[in-house]
Amino acid sequence: MKSIRVLFERKVKENPNLSSFICFGRAIRGKRHSSTVIRKNFNLLVDPDDYDPKDKKALYVHFNMLTNLPEGARNSTKKLLKPSQKRKDGECVE
């Protein structure tokens, strides 16, 4: 399995106009990484200006679901969220 860093750097190179947050999500999608690996790499690779620090816990939950999706799945995260995790504006919360 390729490291998240290698996959992330490839996504950044392929998509220079996207934020590090989006590239990280694309790099881990369907790769089945552990939650510890996700957290460690999120903190190392994602620019803190790309997200609100108070949402960090919810972002970990989101990325853990994303890494366990099949690679070809589209829009599957909406189906996986519990009603208590959805806000009216569609954002994921914990």
Secondary structure, DSSP 8 states (H G I E B T S, - for coil): ---HHHHHHHHHHH-TTS-HHHHHHHHHTTS---HHHHHHHHHHHS-GGGS-GGGHHHHHHHHHHHHTS-TT--S-HHHHS-GGGB-TTS-B--
